[in-house]
Amino acid sequence: MRDNYIKEAQKVITDPNILVNVVSRRVKQLRQGNRPLVESLEKLNLEDVALREIIEGKISYELGEA
């Protein structure tokens, strides 16, 4: 994963545990065939695609009640 993408995504999702969970869930969806919500001229790995989606506000999350 690219450090600059991680830093930018942490501005959107400040809790590192939640960020890891959101990225891993999105990567799983992308591996299952879901289309990326961002376009890139360069080849990005799936983790970077997920981070870019977070940075650009294309995906979000909700916390369930404990």
C-alpha positions in Angstrom: 0.0 0.0 0.0 1.1 3.5 -0.7 2.0 5.6 2.3 0.5 8.7 0.9 -2.8 7.0 0.3 -2.8 5.6 3.8 -2.2 9.1 5.3 -4.9 10.7 3.2 -7.4 7.9 4.1 -6.6 8.4 7.8 -7.9 11.9 7.4 -11.3 10.5 6.4 -11.4 7.5 8.8 -9.3 8.5 11.8 -9.5 5.2 13.7 -6.8 2.9 12.3 -8.7 -0.3 13.3 -11.8 0.8 11.4 -9.7 1.9 8.4 -8.1 -1.6 8.2 -11.6 -3.2 8.4 -13.1 -1.0 5.8 -10.2 -1.6 3.4 -10.1 -5.3 3.9 -13.8 -5.7 3.4 -13.6 -3.6 0.2 -10.7 -5.6 -1.1 -12.7 -8.8 -0.5 -15.5 -7.3 -2.6 -13.2 -6.3 -5.4 -11.7 -9.8 -5.5 -15.2 -11.2 -5.8 -15.7 -9.1 -9.0 -17.1 -5.8 -7.8 -16.0 -3.0 -10.0 -13.8 -0.2 -8.6 -15.5 3.1 -8.0 -12.5 5.1 -9.0 -10.5 5.2 -12.3 -6.8 5.3 -12.5 -4.3 5.7 -15.3 -1.8 3.6 -13.4 -2.1 0.0 -12.2 -3.1 0.0 -8.6 -3.3 -3.0 -6.3 -6.7 -3.7 -4.7 -5.7 -2.1 -1.4 -4.7 1.1 -3.1 -8.0 1.1 -5.0 -9.9 0.7 -1.7 -7.9 3.6 -0.1 -8.5 5.8 -3.1 -12.3 5.1 -2.9 -12.2 6.2 0.8 -10.2 9.3 0.0 -12.5 10.3 -2.8 -15.6 9.7 -0.6 -16.9 6.9 -2.8 -17.3 4.5 0.2 -18.1 5.0 3.8 -19.0 2.9 6.9 -21.4 2.7 9.7 -20.8 1.4 13.2 -23.4 -1.0 14.5 -24.6 -0.9 18.1 -22.6 -3.0 20.5 
